[in-house]
Amino acid sequence: MDEIHALQADLRERLGPHGKTSASYIAKVLRADGVRVSYNDRYVDLVLPEPYARRLEGLLKFRDLTAAESSLRKLDDAYREYRSASDRQGTSFVRTLVMKGRERAESITGNPRVGAEKRREKEEIAHWFKLWLELPDLFFDWLEMRKRSEGFQHVFSNNQSRSGSEN
């Protein structure tokens, strides 16, 4: 972490006041270049050891409601596999991914540059992730009831018909 902050300060000195570079961006670039970086925040993907990386890679998606639900179902499947095998590390990795999804969705809800409709959708998704973390065994029953509710239908009926396929 100290090294990333040192790089950040060096870049700020070289690029001037308009050359701001976030610590998460620096960590992403270093990792993409093959450097092992011990840095974690909501914008940097979790570095997972094998076999967890292979099993969990690419499961966290929340582009829209459909993608978020599909993602939670896949993450829930992995969570249950790890739990049935008493694999605490595996269940912890899944929970960490869901927490990252919640944090990232929450960060979008407060971004004034994002349209109001998309912010409402991300707020709903963040709520889904939060509830899954609290009650994974009841979550999908709750979700089915939530999607049938009048309030959900009123706010998100257009989103459901426009949701595209997962990326």
Residue frames as qw, qx, qy, qz and C-alpha x, y, z in Angstrom:
[[0.000, 0.886, 0.463, 0.000, 0.00, 0.00, 0.00],
 [0.313, -0.779, 0.113, 0.531, 2.84, 2.39, 0.83],
 [0.415, -0.107, 0.603, 0.673, 4.40, 1.65, -2.57],
 [0.207, 0.638, 0.652, 0.354, 1.17, 2.54, -4.38],
 [0.143, -0.943, -0.232, 0.193, 0.91, 5.81, -2.51],
 [0.414, -0.553, 0.354, 0.631, 4.56, 6.55, -3.37],
 [0.351, 0.221, 0.683, 0.601, 3.81, 5.87, -7.06],
 [0.045, 0.834, 0.541, 0.097, 0.74, 8.05, -6.80],
 [0.267, -0.866, 0.004, 0.422, 2.81, 10.93, -5.35],
 [0.427, -0.283, 0.539, 0.669, 5.49, 10.47, -8.02],
 [0.270, 0.486, 0.691, 0.462, 2.89, 10.58, -10.80],
 [0.072, -0.922, -0.363, 0.110, 1.27, 13.67, -9.29],
 [0.352, -0.702, 0.229, 0.575, 4.69, 15.36, -9.24],
 [0.371, -0.071, 0.663, 0.647, 5.44, 14.38, -12.85],
 [0.135, 0.520, 0.725, 0.430, 1.99, 15.08, -14.29],
 [0.052, -0.222, 0.068, -0.971, 1.10, 18.15, -12.30],
 [0.343, 0.077, 0.565, -0.747, -2.18, 18.97, -10.54],
 [0.716, 0.262, -0.093, -0.641, -4.36, 17.74, -13.42],
 [0.549, 0.311, -0.766, -0.122, -2.64, 14.36, -13.60],
 [0.576, -0.329, 0.549, -0.508, -4.49, 12.76, -10.71],
 [0.593, 0.150, -0.767, -0.194, -4.22, 8.98, -10.68],
 [0.756, -0.461, 0.126, -0.447, -6.16, 6.89, -8.19],
 [0.321, -0.460, 0.819, -0.120, -4.54, 4.17, -6.13],
 [0.773, 0.199, 0.566, -0.207, -7.02, 1.65, -7.53],
 [0.667, 0.725, -0.107, -0.131, -6.04, 2.57, -11.11],
 [0.080, 0.720, -0.688, 0.052, -2.35, 2.14, -10.29],
 [0.550, -0.211, 0.783, -0.199, -3.06, -1.25, -8.70],
 [0.806, 0.445, 0.325, -0.215, -5.06, -2.37, -11.77],
 [0.511, 0.786, -0.341, -0.069, -2.31, -1.32, -14.16],
 [0.134, -0.596, 0.783, -0.118, 0.38, -3.05, -12.13],
 [0.681, 0.003, 0.698, -0.220, -1.66, -6.26, -11.89],
 [0.761, 0.609, 0.106, -0.197, -2.40, -6.18, -15.62],
 [0.373, 0.765, -0.524, 0.034, 1.35, -6.01, -16.14],
 [0.846, 0.033, -0.523, 0.101, 1.85, -9.12, -13.99],
 [0.133, 0.406, -0.575, 0.698, 3.02, -7.42, -10.80],
 [0.479, -0.466, -0.733, 0.128, 1.74, -8.94, -7.56],
 [0.064, -0.434, 0.130, -0.889, 0.03, -6.11, -5.74],
 [0.281, -0.410, -0.794, 0.351, -1.37, -6.24, -2.24],
 [0.150, 0.058, 0.074, -0.984, -4.08, -3.62, -2.59],
 [0.045, -0.446, -0.888, -0.098, -7.80, -3.93, -2.09],
 [0.235, 0.273, 0.264, -0.895, -10.71, -1.57, -2.55],
 [0.616, 0.439, 0.531, -0.382, -14.12, -1.71, -4.21],
 [0.545, 0.743, -0.158, -0.354, -12.71, -0.85, -7.65],
 [0.160, 0.555, -0.809, -0.108, -9.89, -3.38, -7.73],
 [0.878, -0.025, -0.373, -0.298, -10.75, -6.98, -8.47],
 [0.724, -0.537, 0.410, -0.139, -9.96, -9.48, -5.78],
 [0.390, 0.520, -0.756, -0.077, -6.86, -11.59, -6.43],
 [0.884, -0.227, 0.225, -0.342, -7.89, -15.16, -5.74],
 [0.192, -0.446, 0.863, 0.140, -5.63, -18.21, -5.47],
 [0.615, 0.088, -0.659, -0.423, -6.41, -21.35, -7.42],
 [0.162, 0.319, 0.818, 0.450, -8.74, -23.22, -7.53],
 [0.077, 0.683, 0.516, -0.512, -10.96, -20.33, -6.37],
 [0.058, 0.500, -0.283, -0.816, -9.89, -17.98, -9.16],
 [0.079, -0.005, -0.842, -0.533, -10.99, -20.42, -11.86],
 [0.071, -0.490, -0.866, 0.071, -14.34, -21.11, -10.16],
 [0.063, -0.758, -0.449, 0.470, -15.24, -17.51, -9.26],
 [0.218, -0.254, 0.321, 0.886, -13.68, -15.47, -12.05],
 [0.134, -0.108, -0.520, -0.837, -16.19, -13.37, -13.94],
 [0.197, -0.490, -0.849, 0.018, -19.18, -14.23, -11.76],
 [0.101, -0.610, -0.394, 0.679, -19.68, -10.74, -10.34],
 [0.104, 0.279, 0.490, 0.819, -21.85, -8.77, -12.77],
 [0.024, 0.623, 0.623, -0.473, -24.46, -6.12, -12.09],
 [0.123, 0.083, 0.417, 0.897, -24.88, -4.20, -15.34],
 [0.490, -0.252, -0.219, -0.805, -28.64, -4.43, -14.88],
 [0.689, -0.271, 0.403, -0.538, -31.21, -6.29, -12.76],
 [0.959, 0.197, -0.117, -0.169, -31.10, -9.41, -14.92],
 [0.591, 0.496, -0.534, 0.345, -27.29, -9.61, -14.82],
 [0.206, -0.500, 0.580, -0.609, -27.28, -8.99, -11.05],
 [0.852, -0.152, 0.250, -0.435, -29.79, -11.78, -10.40],
 [0.912, 0.318, -0.258, 0.035, -27.89, -14.20, -12.63],
 [0.321, 0.579, -0.575, 0.481, -24.64, -13.24, -10.90],
 [0.465, -0.422, 0.516, -0.583, -26.12, -13.77, -7.44],
 [0.958, 0.016, 0.053, -0.281, -27.45, -17.18, -8.48],
 [0.787, 0.415, -0.390, 0.238, -24.03, -18.28, -9.73],
 [0.075, 0.546, -0.583, 0.597, -22.27, -16.89, -6.67],
 [0.710, -0.307, 0.329, -0.541, -24.86, -18.57, -4.45],
 [0.967, 0.157, -0.184, -0.077, -24.21, -21.91, -6.19],
 [0.550, 0.465, -0.523, 0.455, -20.48, -21.53, -5.51],
 [0.285, -0.507, 0.469, -0.665, -21.17, -20.48, -1.91],
 [0.883, -0.178, 0.155, -0.406, -23.30, -23.58, -1.32],
 [0.878, 0.294, -0.347, 0.147, -20.66, -25.85, -2.86],
 [0.297, 0.492, -0.559, 0.597, -17.99, -24.40, -0.60],
 [0.510, -0.414, 0.374, -0.655, -20.27, -24.50, 2.42],
 [0.962, -0.060, -0.039, -0.262, -21.19, -28.15, 1.86],
 [0.814, 0.281, -0.370, 0.349, -17.48, -28.97, 1.65],
 [0.590, -0.750, -0.139, 0.267, -16.84, -26.95, 4.85],
 [0.602, 0.248, 0.095, 0.753, -14.51, -24.73, 2.84],
 [0.209, -0.820, -0.311, 0.433, -14.41, -21.54, 4.89],
 [0.266, -0.390, 0.334, 0.816, -11.94, -19.86, 2.58],
 [0.104, 0.288, 0.736, 0.604, -14.21, -20.47, -0.43],
 [0.126, -0.780, -0.613, -0.015, -17.31, -19.15, 1.32],
 [0.300, -0.706, -0.081, 0.636, -15.31, -16.12, 2.47],
 [0.235, -0.128, 0.507, 0.819, -14.18, -15.37, -1.09],
 [0.002, 0.545, 0.726, 0.420, -17.77, -15.55, -2.35],
 [0.243, -0.827, -0.441, 0.250, -18.97, -13.23, 0.40],
 [0.327, -0.518, 0.155, 0.775, -16.13, -10.81, -0.38],
 [0.161, 0.163, 0.635, 0.738, -17.16, -10.74, -4.05],
 [0.127, -0.722, -0.652, -0.195, -20.78, -10.04, -3.11],
 [0.329, -0.756, -0.217, 0.523, -19.60, -7.26, -0.77],
 [0.280, -0.238, 0.381, 0.848, -17.58, -5.74, -3.62],
 [0.038, 0.451, 0.707, 0.543, -20.67, -5.85, -5.82],
 [0.241, -0.815, -0.511, 0.130, -22.69, -4.09, -3.14],
 [0.362, -0.623, 0.016, 0.693, -20.01, -1.44, -2.62],
 [0.232, -0.018, 0.533, 0.813, -19.61, -0.81, -6.35],
 [0.057, -0.619, -0.686, -0.379, -23.37, -0.56, -6.89],
 [0.312, -0.805, -0.374, 0.338, -23.66, 1.79, -3.90],
 [0.350, -0.407, 0.187, 0.823, -20.93, 4.01, -5.30],
 [0.107, 0.277, 0.621, 0.726, -22.92, 4.42, -8.53],
 [0.170, -0.743, -0.646, -0.038, -26.07, 5.39, -6.62],
 [0.296, -0.800, -0.168, 0.494, -24.32, 8.49, -5.34],
 [0.413, -0.107, 0.414, 0.804, -22.80, 9.55, -8.65],
 [0.304, 0.671, 0.272, -0.619, -24.62, 12.63, -9.98],
 [0.167, 0.468, -0.587, -0.639, -23.21, 12.00, -13.48],
 [0.007, 0.130, 0.976, 0.175, -25.27, 8.79, -13.70],
 [0.385, -0.305, -0.387, -0.780, -28.90, 9.13, -14.74],
 [0.507, -0.269, 0.437, -0.693, -31.62, 8.86, -12.09],
 [0.919, 0.061, -0.128, -0.367, -33.08, 5.67, -13.56],
 [0.729, 0.316, -0.557, 0.240, -29.71, 3.88, -13.53],
 [0.012, -0.407, 0.617, -0.674, -29.02, 5.12, -9.98],
 [0.737, -0.184, 0.232, -0.607, -32.37, 3.66, -8.81],
 [0.924, 0.182, -0.316, -0.114, -31.51, 0.37, -10.48],
 [0.500, 0.381, -0.625, 0.463, -28.07, 0.27, -8.80],
 [0.346, -0.375, 0.483, -0.711, -29.69, 1.11, -5.46],
 [0.906, -0.054, 0.017, -0.419, -31.99, -1.88, -5.90],
 [0.827, 0.303, -0.449, 0.151, -29.06, -4.10, -6.86],
 [0.147, 0.463, -0.622, 0.614, -27.01, -2.92, -3.86],
 [0.635, -0.275, 0.339, -0.637, -30.00, -3.81, -1.66],
 [0.952, 0.109, -0.214, -0.189, -30.16, -7.28, -3.21],
 [0.612, 0.387, -0.575, 0.381, -26.46, -7.87, -2.53],
 [0.176, -0.432, 0.536, -0.704, -26.85, -6.61, 1.04],
 [0.809, -0.168, 0.185, -0.532, -29.80, -8.92, 1.71],
 [0.896, 0.215, -0.389, 0.009, -28.02, -11.94, 0.20],
 [0.335, 0.438, -0.634, 0.543, -25.10, -11.28, 2.58],
 [0.390, -0.308, 0.485, -0.719, -27.49, -11.16, 5.55],
 [0.728, 0.062, 0.537, -0.422, -29.83, -14.03, 4.61],
 [0.169, 0.373, -0.763, -0.499, -28.43, -16.21, 1.82],
 [0.111, 0.148, 0.983, -0.021, -30.79, -19.09, 2.61],
 [0.251, 0.652, 0.621, -0.356, -33.91, -16.92, 2.25],
 [0.044, -0.470, 0.235, 0.850, -32.74, -14.48, -0.37],
 [0.057, -0.010, -0.742, -0.668, -34.16, -16.04, -3.54],
 [0.081, -0.592, -0.801, 0.042, -37.60, -16.56, -1.99],
 [0.085, -0.709, -0.240, 0.657, -37.54, -12.90, -0.98],
 [0.079, -0.313, 0.469, 0.822, -36.35, -11.88, -4.45],
 [0.013, -0.327, -0.842, -0.428, -39.23, -13.64, -6.19],
 [0.116, -0.750, -0.605, 0.241, -41.70, -11.88, -3.89],
 [0.170, -0.608, 0.043, 0.774, -39.91, -8.56, -4.41],
 [0.081, -0.089, 0.629, 0.768, -40.05, -8.84, -8.20],
 [0.097, -0.505, -0.807, -0.290, -43.81, -9.53, -8.04],
 [0.152, -0.587, -0.483, 0.631, -44.48, -6.61, -5.71],
 [0.269, 0.878, 0.387, 0.078, -46.43, -3.62, -6.98],
 [0.205, -0.910, 0.175, 0.314, -43.68, -1.19, -6.00],
 [0.487, -0.317, 0.647, 0.494, -41.01, -3.10, -7.90],
 [0.460, 0.489, 0.675, 0.306, -43.26, -3.50, -10.95],
 [0.119, 0.959, 0.240, -0.097, -44.05, 0.20, -10.93],
 [0.218, -0.848, 0.341, 0.341, -40.41, 1.32, -10.71],
 [0.279, -0.463, 0.755, 0.372, -38.70, -1.38, -12.79],
 [0.746, 0.399, 0.513, -0.149, -41.24, -2.74, -15.28],
 [0.524, 0.826, -0.164, -0.130, -39.51, -0.90, -18.15],
 [0.129, -0.692, 0.709, 0.045, -36.07, -2.13, -17.06],
 [0.667, -0.062, 0.739, -0.071, -37.13, -5.77, -17.21],
 [0.741, 0.587, 0.322, -0.058, -38.27, -5.51, -20.81],
 [0.374, 0.886, -0.274, 0.016, -35.08, -3.64, -21.84],
 [0.560, -0.604, 0.559, 0.090, -32.55, -5.80, -20.02],
 [0.622, 0.571, -0.492, -0.210, -30.08, -7.28, -22.45],
 [0.950, -0.041, -0.285, 0.123, -28.04, -10.42, -22.27],
 [0.636, -0.707, 0.161, 0.264, -25.14, -10.75, -19.87],
 [0.410, 0.824, -0.392, -0.004, -21.73, -9.64, -21.00]]
